[in-house]
Amino acid sequence: MPDTQKDRTNALHVRLAETQLAAAIISDPDTVAYYAGYWNYLGIEFGRPTLLIVTAEAAPILLTPLMESDMCARMTWIGDIRPWTDGGTEWRGPLADILAQLPAGPIGIEARTIPSLVRNAIEPLLGGRAMTDVGPIIARQRMIKSADEILTMRQAGQVAIAMMDGARLMIHEGAPEFEITLAAMVAGTREAASLLRDPEDRFVSPIIQNVQILQSGTDTCMVHRRASTRRLAKGDPVYLCFCGMVSFRGYKLGFDREFFVGEVSAEQARVQGVAIAAQKAALSSIRPGITCEEVNAAAEVVYAEAGFAPGYRTGRSVGMSLLEAPELKRGETTPLQAGMTFAVDGGITLAGTFGGRIGDSIVVTETGFDYLTPYPNEITVLG
């Protein structure tokens, strides 16, 4: 697989020519970073998109706010950077100029992720050109990670494990949930900082951010509740999920564990044991050639034999985006290949009382898989 952003962009350039697309207008920040090596910390949510235009015949172009253009020039390999300012035509004027100079042919967009602000502006500028979804082409390219990407994702795994270790030290009777999250953020930030070097990594922040998914007690039946001021009590399960928090050099992972404060009931241990067993069954099935739905089915057999119904998919591809293609779920027939990376989960919800969960990120190898988040996966009582 291409190892550099330039190689990746050149590969997309070739695919555009093969599919007779004049250009692709890329607006998703993760995809821009994947090809250009540049991320704009303050973008579409402030009405300031950064757009990457990859053509079938010419060099790529980056449109970015003037205030970010110096940082952009230092981060990207792309030479043609066209700054724009607030007011007037903003980015629409330069984009219209670029489109006017392109040869005939459809224009590709990422239909699933393009913001309506950008799509609505592009359509009147096309001058009769067709607009087509280039998302599947990009998704296929991003499915298989290069050796350099996998190395970065292993480092992201180190950050995730540091976060889990920092969090579990704060799990004890009387501890407020938010203090557990703060401990995870500090530990993850310090681990990320230890992997970065100045000035080479000047534009990579080690700071762990976003609001952690964390529940305790009977609220563990709520998969995505965030950390609150609730204090832990003896016998509480505590569910820690770092999906949405772990990000190192732009690469994201999934990583979940559940702990118990002081003691664990027989029913909690049974449910959590089934969740662990379902994840193990899914992981044991992973190898090149098996389909995504077959991995999911391996987990579902465990749930069914224990008398439970599956609550959600078994996994999702991870990389520069929190959700990439393909997913480990019913109906997904894509075969696994070495170099694919997934978050693989086990989870059971008992409405109103308890949820048992576990999750890890892995990379598919030629013979099976390797953990990106190697961490104990047994029932653990703390405090």
Wavefront OBJ file of the C-alpha trace (Angstrom):
o trace
v 0.000 0.000 0.000
v 1.170 3.609 -0.574
v 3.184 4.812 2.434
v 3.057 8.588 1.985
v 0.273 11.116 1.494
v 1.729 11.902 -1.924
v 1.636 8.223 -2.926
v -1.972 7.964 -1.765
v -2.967 11.049 -3.723
v -1.229 9.765 -6.834
v -3.146 6.492 -6.492
v -6.412 8.433 -6.295
v -5.322 10.507 -9.302
v -4.948 7.277 -11.310
v -8.360 5.972 -10.197
v -10.035 9.222 -11.216
v -8.565 8.900 -14.691
v -9.609 5.230 -14.908
v -13.194 6.071 -13.941
v -13.263 9.141 -16.219
v -13.848 11.628 -13.398
v -12.477 15.118 -13.998
v -11.797 15.697 -10.297
v -12.754 14.850 -6.738
v -13.689 17.624 -4.305
v -12.804 16.276 -0.855
v -14.304 18.007 2.166
v -14.178 15.417 4.953
v -11.364 16.532 7.326
v -10.170 12.952 7.899
v -9.897 12.327 4.161
v -8.122 15.644 3.615
v -5.608 14.607 6.286
v -5.224 11.146 4.734
v -4.145 12.599 1.382
v -2.713 16.010 2.242
v -1.233 15.428 5.700
v -3.032 18.555 6.907
v -5.864 19.037 9.352
v -7.608 22.295 10.056
v -8.417 22.462 13.772
v -11.185 25.002 13.187
v -13.216 24.115 10.143
v -16.711 23.514 8.840
v -18.333 23.930 12.252
v -17.287 27.585 12.015
v -18.325 27.843 8.358
v -14.715 27.542 7.223
v -14.212 24.398 5.141
v -10.896 23.204 3.838
v -11.278 21.569 0.428
v -8.846 19.296 -1.366
v -9.302 19.120 -5.125
v -7.648 16.110 -6.740
v -7.873 16.122 -10.532
v -7.386 13.444 -13.138
v -4.821 15.496 -15.072
v -3.189 18.184 -12.896
v -1.587 18.660 -9.478
v -3.860 18.699 -6.411
v -5.041 21.964 -4.871
v -5.874 22.878 -1.265
v -8.372 25.626 -0.458
v -8.055 26.676 3.180
v -8.791 29.775 5.293
v -6.098 32.443 5.087
v -5.629 32.336 8.852
v -4.618 28.657 8.569
v -2.551 28.903 5.402
v 0.860 29.223 7.067
v 0.266 26.125 9.175
v -1.123 24.372 6.107
v 2.018 25.132 4.087
v 4.207 23.680 6.826
v 2.153 20.501 7.239
v 1.306 19.456 3.680
v 3.350 18.228 0.751
v 0.909 19.894 -1.650
v 2.394 22.975 -3.300
v -0.738 24.668 -4.630
v -2.442 26.212 -1.584
v -5.103 28.820 -2.256
v -6.119 30.839 0.806
v -9.515 32.468 1.149
v -10.933 34.985 3.627
v -14.287 35.498 5.330
v -16.805 37.653 3.495
v -17.594 37.976 -0.187
v -17.337 34.791 -2.232
v -15.008 33.210 0.361
v -13.991 29.694 -0.837
v -16.719 29.575 -3.471
v -14.916 32.018 -5.777
v -11.618 30.091 -5.926
v -13.528 26.831 -6.291
v -15.502 28.227 -9.239
v -12.225 29.248 -10.901
v -10.789 25.735 -10.435
v -13.891 24.037 -11.801
v -13.924 26.317 -14.842
v -10.434 25.165 -15.806
v -11.130 21.432 -15.553
v -11.668 19.261 -18.630
v -15.078 17.726 -19.265
v -16.231 14.958 -16.999
v -18.157 14.281 -13.788
v -17.036 15.667 -10.426
v -16.636 13.291 -7.505
v -17.730 14.064 -3.950
v -17.905 12.013 -0.744
v -21.688 11.769 -0.687
v -21.917 10.325 2.846
v -19.804 12.955 4.570
v -19.925 16.142 2.477
v -21.476 18.993 4.519
v -24.665 20.437 3.063
v -22.987 23.875 3.103
v -20.388 22.615 0.642
v -22.676 20.453 -1.479
v -25.229 23.225 -1.928
v -22.480 25.572 -3.066
v -20.920 23.107 -5.503
v -24.049 22.200 -7.447
v -24.585 25.661 -9.046
v -20.895 25.784 -10.038
v -20.884 22.554 -12.032
v -22.262 24.039 -15.246
v -24.129 20.904 -16.197
v -21.467 18.436 -15.079
v -22.685 15.318 -13.302
v -21.840 14.912 -9.614
v -21.001 11.373 -8.525
v -20.040 9.631 -5.298
v -16.304 9.005 -5.072
v -16.642 7.765 -1.477
v -16.459 4.046 -2.344
v -13.190 4.552 -4.249
v -11.654 6.377 -1.300
v -13.040 3.852 1.207
v -11.470 0.938 -0.670
v -8.125 2.715 -0.740
v -8.270 3.365 2.995
v -9.286 -0.214 3.922
v -5.761 -1.649 3.850
v -3.300 0.175 6.077
v 0.349 0.595 5.149
v 3.168 -0.500 7.448
v 3.638 3.119 8.553
v -0.056 3.488 9.347
v -0.064 0.287 11.392
v 2.979 1.505 13.329
v 1.145 4.740 14.140
v -1.929 2.781 15.199
v 0.210 0.639 17.501
v 1.397 3.870 19.112
v -2.237 4.952 19.413
v -2.741 1.647 21.214
v 0.016 2.572 23.667
v -1.828 5.825 24.356
v -5.094 3.944 24.860
v -3.519 1.492 27.297
v -1.974 4.348 29.284
v -5.437 5.896 29.491
v -6.956 2.644 30.752
v -4.205 2.213 33.345
v -4.635 5.801 34.537
v -8.395 5.393 34.773
v -8.400 2.122 36.696
v -6.181 3.631 39.397
v -9.054 6.021 40.173
v -11.724 3.320 40.447
v -12.658 2.866 44.083
v -15.637 3.305 46.348
v -16.620 6.988 46.540
v -14.716 8.123 43.450
v -16.715 10.450 41.141
v -16.937 9.336 37.545
v -15.459 12.547 36.124
v -12.258 12.073 38.146
v -11.750 8.729 36.388
v -12.009 10.485 33.030
v -9.601 13.233 34.091
v -7.052 10.603 35.133
v -7.417 8.859 31.760
v -6.930 12.109 29.852
v -3.797 13.023 31.815
v -2.252 9.567 31.427
v -3.031 9.428 27.709
v -1.696 12.923 27.093
v 1.575 12.121 28.833
v 2.018 8.891 26.890
v 1.271 10.649 23.585
v 3.729 13.426 24.470
v 6.437 10.829 25.131
v 6.041 9.580 21.545
v 6.305 13.019 19.920
v 9.367 15.134 19.194
v 9.735 18.879 18.726
v 10.071 20.450 16.182
v 9.234 17.517 13.870
v 5.840 17.017 15.528
v 5.042 20.688 16.171
v 1.590 20.315 14.586
v 0.600 17.093 16.378
v -1.063 17.791 19.711
v -0.677 15.122 22.429
v -3.732 16.447 24.289
v -6.463 13.853 24.841
v -9.878 15.443 24.511
v -13.593 14.808 23.910
v -16.065 13.698 26.575
v -15.483 10.104 27.607
v -18.102 7.384 27.367
v -18.299 6.150 30.953
v -21.126 4.741 33.068
v -21.355 3.014 36.430
v -23.934 1.078 38.433
v -27.236 0.340 36.715
v -26.412 3.044 34.146
v -24.103 0.566 32.401
v -27.216 -0.455 30.463
v -26.836 2.933 28.706
v -24.039 2.250 26.249
v -23.003 5.825 25.504
v -23.682 7.880 28.641
v -20.819 10.239 29.456
v -18.935 10.643 32.734
v -20.951 12.492 35.388
v -20.551 13.532 39.029
v -21.985 10.212 40.251
v -19.841 8.566 42.931
v -19.001 4.887 42.774
v -20.499 2.490 45.293
v -19.381 -0.981 46.355
v -20.545 -3.567 43.838
v -20.817 -1.078 40.958
v -19.751 -2.090 37.488
v -17.784 0.698 35.768
v -17.707 0.754 31.963
v -14.879 2.674 30.257
v -14.995 3.307 26.512
v -12.295 5.332 24.775
v -13.916 5.354 21.319
v -13.918 8.989 20.250
v -11.108 9.884 22.673
v -8.074 7.944 21.514
v -6.435 9.817 18.653
v -2.709 9.836 17.871
v -1.365 11.527 14.742
v -4.952 11.574 13.538
v -5.509 7.803 13.893
v -8.394 6.557 16.047
v -9.030 3.295 17.869
v -11.789 1.553 19.782
v -10.949 0.264 23.288
v -13.356 -0.741 26.085
v -13.126 -2.434 29.457
v -15.451 -2.960 32.397
v -14.359 -3.179 36.030
v -16.184 -3.883 39.293
v -15.849 -1.944 42.544
v -15.046 -4.213 45.488
v -17.158 -7.177 44.380
v -19.041 -8.643 41.440
v -22.365 -10.472 41.613
v -22.859 -13.901 40.064
v -25.246 -12.471 37.447
v -22.874 -9.648 36.522
v -20.025 -12.134 36.185
v -22.171 -14.387 33.988
v -23.204 -11.579 31.638
v -19.738 -10.076 31.422
v -18.319 -13.555 30.815
v -20.617 -14.040 27.833
v -19.596 -10.646 26.392
v -15.933 -11.612 26.724
v -16.604 -15.021 25.165
v -18.465 -13.462 22.220
v -15.560 -11.127 21.504
v -13.108 -14.030 21.760
v -15.191 -16.059 19.284
v -15.181 -13.181 16.818
v -11.441 -12.652 17.208
v -10.725 -16.371 16.835
v -12.492 -16.372 13.460
v -10.473 -13.486 12.025
v -8.203 -14.373 9.116
v -7.812 -13.257 5.492
v -10.652 -14.479 3.298
v -13.378 -14.766 5.927
v -16.212 -12.298 5.381
v -17.153 -9.567 7.803
v -20.596 -11.077 8.391
v -19.003 -14.426 9.288
v -16.963 -12.748 12.038
v -20.152 -11.149 13.330
v -21.957 -14.488 13.154
v -19.293 -16.155 15.318
v -20.101 -13.703 18.120
v -23.842 -14.085 17.632
v -23.612 -17.855 18.149
v -22.187 -17.243 21.628
v -24.956 -14.795 22.504
v -27.649 -17.156 21.289
v -26.283 -20.172 23.157
v -26.278 -18.101 26.376
v -29.825 -16.899 25.799
v -29.053 -13.357 24.711
v -29.776 -11.362 21.562
v -27.028 -9.231 19.977
v -27.360 -5.532 20.750
v -25.125 -4.071 18.046
v -22.553 -4.915 15.384
v -19.437 -6.870 16.371
v -17.019 -4.304 14.988
v -16.059 -1.499 12.649
v -12.994 -0.516 10.677
v -10.867 2.160 12.297
v -8.144 4.429 10.997
v -8.109 8.172 10.428
v -11.884 8.106 10.918
v -13.848 6.678 13.822
v -15.901 4.668 11.336
v -14.382 3.327 8.144
v -15.393 0.531 5.779
v -16.090 -2.338 6.114
v -18.035 -3.186 9.291
v -18.376 -6.503 11.111
v -22.139 -6.874 10.904
v -24.951 -8.791 9.251
v -25.089 -8.378 5.481
v -21.482 -7.144 5.096
v -19.907 -9.621 2.660
v -16.506 -7.932 2.239
v -13.711 -10.490 2.792
v -11.008 -9.616 5.299
v -7.504 -8.856 4.046
v -4.202 -8.508 5.835
v -3.696 -4.864 6.808
v -7.326 -4.156 7.683
v -7.810 -2.683 11.149
v -10.939 -3.139 13.272
v -12.427 -2.359 16.640
v -13.967 -5.675 17.775
v -16.584 -5.639 20.545
v -18.567 -7.888 22.802
v -21.627 -6.450 24.504
v -24.864 -7.390 26.257
v -27.490 -5.023 27.664
v -29.986 -5.962 30.381
v -32.472 -3.095 30.224
v -32.507 -0.978 33.338
v -30.010 -3.032 35.309
v -26.649 -3.871 33.723
v -24.520 -3.931 30.612
v -21.499 -6.156 30.090
v -18.981 -4.958 27.508
v -15.456 -5.304 26.126
v -13.669 -3.925 23.062
v -10.244 -3.994 21.415
v -8.616 -2.788 18.222
v -6.739 -5.266 16.035
v -4.938 -5.554 12.715
v -5.600 -8.477 10.389
v -2.420 -10.435 9.583
v -1.638 -13.122 7.010
v -2.464 -15.824 9.572
v -4.988 -14.175 11.900
v -4.717 -10.935 13.843
v -2.560 -8.896 16.215
v -3.841 -6.705 19.013
v -3.338 -2.961 18.720
v -4.621 -2.737 22.312
v -3.086 -5.745 24.110
v -4.704 -5.654 27.557
v -6.071 -8.186 30.086
v -9.584 -9.275 29.184
v -10.771 -11.097 32.300
v -13.387 -10.054 34.878
v -11.562 -7.620 37.197
v -12.552 -6.384 40.657
v -10.890 -3.152 41.855
v -10.871 -1.038 45.014
l 1 2 3 4 5 6 7 8 9 10 11 12 13 14 15 16 17 18 19 20 21 22 23 24 25 26 27 28 29 30 31 32 33 34 35 36 37 38 39 40 41 42 43 44 45 46 47 48 49 50 51 52 53 54 55 56 57 58 59 60 61 62 63 64 65 66 67 68 69 70 71 72 73 74 75 76 77 78 79 80 81 82 83 84 85 86 87 88 89 90 91 92 93 94 95 96 97 98 99 100 101 102 103 104 105 106 107 108 109 110 111 112 113 114 115 116 117 118 119 120 121 122 123 124 125 126 127 128 129 130 131 132 133 134 135 136 137 138 139 140 141 142 143 144 145 146 147 148 149 150 151 152 153 154 155 156 157 158 159 160 161 162 163 164 165 166 167 168 169 170 171 172 173 174 175 176 177 178 179 180 181 182 183 184 185 186 187 188 189 190 191 192 193 194 195 196 197 198 199 200 201 202 203 204 205 206 207 208 209 210 211 212 213 214 215 216 217 218 219 220 221 222 223 224 225 226 227 228 229 230 231 232 233 234 235 236 237 238 239 240 241 242 243 244 245 246 247 248 249 250 251 252 253 254 255 256 257 258 259 260 261 262 263 264 265 266 267 268 269 270 271 272 273 274 275 276 277 278 279 280 281 282 283 284 285 286 287 288 289 290 291 292 293 294 295 296 297 298 299 300 301 302 303 304 305 306 307 308 309 310 311 312 313 314 315 316 317 318 319 320 321 322 323 324 325 326 327 328 329 330 331 332 333 334 335 336 337 338 339 340 341 342 343 344 345 346 347 348 349 350 351 352 353 354 355 356 357 358 359 360 361 362 363 364 365 366 367 368 369 370 371 372 373 374 375 376 377 378 379 380 381 382 383
